[in-house]
């Protein structure tokens, strides 16, 4: 199974303990309550950069990682595997990677299919915030349960046509699960991600654990956030691919 990183940074000022009736609330109401539970649109728009450190667990192994996001769409992820440093980066125009443990010891342009999924992780705030501006269509599927707890299920159709399911806890109005199809290396994976261990950081509620799996597989990818900085100073140079590699790309 190919490695994928699917960390959702979700924030909240307070938890909203008021259950809602689907019959009395429109999609806009649900999205608004979800956004408010995450801290509110004004507060979330004030976040320009995020920097976090954590541990990724997979197949009995643990890998330390660092992730940096910078608006509008820059993303940097580095991780260490068997004493080798890997990177996946998007500078807003070019996606590139260094993966020595996968036979890519020098910077290399990221394949388009992989890049499409990687870019989505650069989003700060999650898919429901400003979903219309992003070109996403949100539909209400209905109410269901997860581990005997009532949740709202939403269907999200992204601008590229990708369809995802988002599950929101009715009591807190926070996302607790997503399900979507991910295309990598000519293979389509049905990826389920459970989101939890919320902790308050600077007025936001941030999930410190995600567990992603593929139905039918015993393998699971667990992400644990150990530290998070909001609005640290980030130099744009960390996102830039080495000049000689970009030159080769545009020849």
C-alpha positions as CSV (number, residue, x, y, z in Angstrom):
1,X,0.0,0.0,0.0
2,X,1.4,3.4,-1.0
3,X,2.1,5.8,1.8
4,X,-0.2,8.8,2.0
5,X,-0.4,11.7,4.4
6,X,-3.8,12.9,5.3
7,X,-3.7,15.2,8.3
8,X,-6.7,17.4,8.9
9,X,-6.1,20.6,10.9
10,X,-9.4,21.4,12.4
11,X,-9.8,24.2,14.9
12,X,-12.4,25.4,17.3
13,X,-13.0,28.2,19.8
14,X,-15.6,26.2,21.8
15,X,-17.5,23.0,21.6
16,X,-21.2,23.5,20.8
17,X,-23.2,21.1,23.1
18,X,-26.5,21.8,21.3
19,X,-27.9,18.9,19.2
20,X,-29.7,20.0,16.0
21,X,-32.6,18.7,14.0
22,X,-31.9,18.0,10.4
23,X,-35.4,19.0,9.4
24,X,-34.9,22.5,10.9
25,X,-31.4,23.2,9.5
26,X,-30.3,23.8,5.9
27,X,-26.8,22.9,4.5
28,X,-25.8,26.5,5.2
29,X,-26.9,26.2,8.8
30,X,-24.9,23.0,9.3
31,X,-21.7,24.5,7.7
32,X,-22.1,27.6,9.7
33,X,-22.4,25.7,13.0
34,X,-19.4,23.5,12.0
35,X,-17.4,26.6,11.3
36,X,-18.4,28.3,14.6
37,X,-17.5,25.2,16.5
38,X,-14.0,25.4,14.8
39,X,-13.5,29.0,16.0
40,X,-15.5,31.0,13.5
41,X,-14.7,32.2,10.0
42,X,-13.0,35.5,11.0
43,X,-10.7,33.8,13.5
44,X,-9.8,31.0,11.0
45,X,-9.0,33.5,8.2
46,X,-6.5,35.1,10.5
47,X,-4.4,31.9,10.4
48,X,-1.7,32.5,7.8
49,X,0.7,29.7,8.7
50,X,0.7,26.4,10.6
51,X,3.7,24.4,11.7
52,X,3.5,21.0,13.4
53,X,5.6,18.1,14.5
54,X,4.3,14.6,15.1
55,X,4.6,10.9,14.7
56,X,3.3,8.7,11.9
57,X,2.7,5.1,12.8
58,X,2.4,2.4,10.1
59,X,3.1,-1.3,9.8
60,X,4.6,-1.5,13.3
61,X,7.0,1.4,12.6
62,X,7.1,5.0,13.7
63,X,8.3,8.0,11.7
64,X,8.8,11.6,13.0
65,X,7.4,14.2,10.6
66,X,7.1,18.0,10.2
67,X,4.4,19.8,8.3
68,X,4.3,23.4,7.4
69,X,1.4,25.2,5.6
70,X,1.4,28.8,4.4
71,X,-1.4,30.6,2.6
72,X,-2.6,30.6,0.0
73,X,-1.6,27.1,-0.9
74,X,2.0,26.3,0.1
75,X,2.8,23.0,1.8
76,X,6.0,21.3,3.1
77,X,6.1,17.9,4.7
78,X,9.3,16.1,5.8
79,X,9.7,12.8,7.6
80,X,12.4,10.5,8.6
81,X,12.4,6.8,7.6
82,X,15.2,4.5,8.6
83,X,17.6,7.4,9.1
84,X,16.7,8.8,5.7
85,X,15.0,12.2,5.2
86,X,12.1,12.5,2.8
87,X,10.3,15.6,1.6
88,X,7.1,16.4,-0.3
89,X,6.6,20.0,-1.2
90,X,4.3,22.3,-3.1
91,X,5.4,25.9,-3.7
92,X,2.0,27.1,-5.1
93,X,3.0,26.1,-8.7
94,X,5.4,23.2,-8.6
95,X,5.1,20.0,-6.6
96,X,8.3,18.1,-5.9
97,X,9.7,15.4,-3.6
98,X,12.8,13.7,-2.3
99,X,12.2,10.1,-1.2
100,X,15.5,8.2,-0.8
101,X,13.8,5.2,0.8
102,X,11.7,4.9,-2.4
103,X,14.7,5.3,-4.8
104,X,14.4,9.1,-5.2
105,X,17.5,10.5,-3.6
106,X,17.4,13.8,-5.5
107,X,14.6,16.4,-5.9
108,X,12.1,15.2,-8.5
109,X,8.9,16.6,-9.9
110,X,5.8,15.1,-8.3
111,X,3.6,13.0,-10.6
112,X,0.5,15.0,-11.6
113,X,-1.9,12.4,-10.1
114,X,-0.1,12.4,-6.8
115,X,0.2,16.2,-6.9
116,X,-3.6,16.7,-7.2
117,X,-4.2,14.9,-3.9
118,X,-1.2,16.5,-2.2
119,X,-2.3,20.0,-3.0
120,X,-5.6,19.5,-1.1
121,X,-3.7,19.1,2.1
122,X,-2.4,22.7,1.8
123,X,-5.8,23.9,2.7
124,X,-5.8,25.7,6.0
125,X,-9.0,25.3,8.0
126,X,-10.6,22.2,6.3
127,X,-12.8,21.7,3.3
128,X,-16.1,23.2,4.7
129,X,-14.7,26.6,5.5
130,X,-15.4,28.8,2.4
131,X,-16.5,25.7,0.5
132,X,-18.4,27.7,-2.1
133,X,-15.3,29.9,-2.8
134,X,-13.3,26.7,-3.3
135,X,-15.8,25.5,-5.9
136,X,-17.1,22.7,-3.7
137,X,-20.7,21.5,-3.7
138,X,-22.1,20.2,-0.4
139,X,-25.1,18.0,-0.1
140,X,-26.9,16.7,3.0
141,X,-27.1,12.9,3.0
142,X,-28.9,12.6,6.4
143,X,-28.4,11.5,9.9
144,X,-26.7,8.2,10.9
145,X,-24.7,6.9,13.8
146,X,-21.0,6.1,14.4
147,X,-20.4,3.9,17.5
148,X,-23.9,4.6,18.6
149,X,-23.4,8.4,18.5
150,X,-25.6,10.4,16.1
151,X,-23.8,12.2,13.3
152,X,-24.6,14.2,10.2
153,X,-23.4,12.8,6.9
154,X,-22.5,15.3,4.2
155,X,-21.6,14.6,0.6
156,X,-18.9,16.9,-0.8
157,X,-18.2,17.2,-4.5
158,X,-14.9,19.0,-5.2
159,X,-14.2,21.2,-8.2
160,X,-12.3,18.3,-9.8
161,X,-15.3,16.0,-9.4
162,X,-13.9,14.0,-6.4
163,X,-16.6,12.9,-4.0
164,X,-16.1,12.6,-0.3
165,X,-18.3,11.9,2.7
166,X,-17.9,14.0,5.8
167,X,-19.3,13.0,9.2
168,X,-20.1,15.6,11.8
169,X,-20.8,14.9,15.4
170,X,-24.2,16.3,16.2
171,X,-23.3,17.3,19.8
172,X,-20.0,19.1,19.0
173,X,-20.5,19.9,15.3
174,X,-16.9,18.8,14.7
175,X,-15.8,16.4,12.0
176,X,-15.0,13.0,13.3
177,X,-14.7,10.9,10.1
178,X,-14.2,11.3,6.4
179,X,-14.4,8.8,3.6
180,X,-13.1,9.3,0.0
181,X,-11.4,7.7,-3.0
182,X,-7.8,8.5,-3.5
183,X,-6.0,7.8,-6.8
184,X,-2.3,7.0,-6.7
185,X,-0.1,5.1,-9.1
186,X,-3.0,4.1,-11.3
187,X,-4.8,2.6,-8.3
188,X,-7.9,3.9,-6.6
189,X,-8.0,3.6,-2.8
190,X,-11.2,4.0,-0.7
191,X,-9.7,5.8,2.3
192,X,-11.5,6.1,5.7
193,X,-10.1,8.5,8.2
194,X,-11.2,8.8,11.8
195,X,-10.5,12.1,13.5
196,X,-10.2,12.6,17.3
197,X,-8.3,13.5,20.4
198,X,-9.2,17.2,20.2
199,X,-7.2,19.6,22.3
200,X,-7.5,23.4,22.8
201,X,-4.7,25.5,21.3
202,X,-4.8,29.2,21.3
203,X,-8.6,29.3,21.1
204,X,-8.8,26.5,18.5
205,X,-9.9,22.9,19.0
206,X,-7.3,20.8,17.1
207,X,-7.5,17.0,16.6
208,X,-4.3,15.4,17.7
209,X,-4.9,12.0,16.2
210,X,-6.1,10.7,12.8
211,X,-6.3,7.0,11.8
212,X,-6.6,6.2,8.1
213,X,-7.3,2.8,6.6
214,X,-8.5,1.1,3.5
215,X,-11.4,-1.4,3.9
216,X,-10.2,-4.9,3.7
217,X,-6.7,-4.1,4.7
218,X,-5.2,-4.7,8.1
219,X,-2.8,-1.8,7.6
220,X,-3.5,1.5,9.3
221,X,-1.8,4.9,9.2
222,X,-2.0,6.8,12.5
223,X,-1.0,10.4,12.8
224,X,-0.3,11.9,16.2
225,X,0.4,15.6,16.6
226,X,2.9,16.4,19.3
227,X,3.2,20.1,18.8
228,X,1.5,22.9,16.8
229,X,2.4,26.5,16.2
230,X,-0.1,29.0,14.8
231,X,1.2,31.8,12.6
232,X,4.9,31.3,13.0
233,X,7.3,33.1,10.7
234,X,7.9,30.9,7.6
235,X,10.5,31.7,5.0
236,X,9.2,30.9,1.4
237,X,12.6,29.4,0.5
238,X,11.7,26.1,2.1
239,X,9.0,25.5,-0.5
240,X,11.2,26.2,-3.6
241,X,12.5,23.3,-5.7
242,X,16.2,23.5,-6.5
243,X,16.7,25.8,-9.6
244,X,18.4,23.1,-11.8
245,X,15.4,20.8,-11.3
246,X,12.9,23.5,-12.3
247,X,15.0,24.4,-15.3
248,X,14.8,20.8,-16.5
249,X,11.0,20.8,-16.0
250,X,10.4,23.9,-18.2
251,X,12.8,23.0,-21.1
